[in-house]
């Protein structure tokens, strides 16, 4: 397992070269670049990826913030429920993101309605044409914004049928991302068991088996999200550590443990969030409730 993860991270670091801007001919050292802001776009899996990525990049003074821009139950198939292109355009108008991390697809195993109102069956030729066009639209929006794009593939899934559909979507994501000049990062290797298939328990950094997947066979536990965020963080780190950019790797941070985050299950769906501060709790309480706390 350790060798497979190491090889995957090495490949991710190599892929990061496409994020690095070429320098000029000047021999003078570059001035330190300002810290970057990273936006995480996607569905409920991206929610957890956001938390894992915040942990992986904790204390890194080259990163100003890792912003959650994901939304559960969204994707590229059902734009009647949520038009991801319109939502992404609105989000990009409200903030500046130097790096965009994208993870969609877990809700897209369904028919798709095109602009004429016709519905195309999942994985049909018509479905794939509309789906690819929507992926391209979002990639273009992110690139026009000036963001470096990292597209994160879907992990190994427990259901064999669902996993086959995931592999089909990943092939689309990888092809479209690479055609657009984005970096594609696979999570299949890092989410697979020793036999290359699904496993709810995977080894942590110390080699100890830990529960990494949620009961639904799709989502992850907090340690699992930390695990799938590792190759994404490796791509970002390799780009930001380039000496031409003037961003040396930071020292190991002193931060709260990842396990201090809160994991909730609402209607069977796993959610992860940062604990609220005392000030945030007080602000949410009525005056009577605040007095009872004091």
Beta strands, then each sheet from edge to edge (+ up, - down):
strand 1: 36-42
strand 2: 63-68
strand 3: 99-103
strand 4: 112-113
strand 5: 119-120
strand 6: 148-152
strand 7: 183-185
strand 8: 201-203
strand 9: 209-211
strand 10: 262-266
strand 11: 269-273
sheet 1: 2+ 1+ 3+ 6+ 7+
sheet 2: 4+ 5-
sheet 3: 8+ 9-
sheet 4: 10+ 11-
end
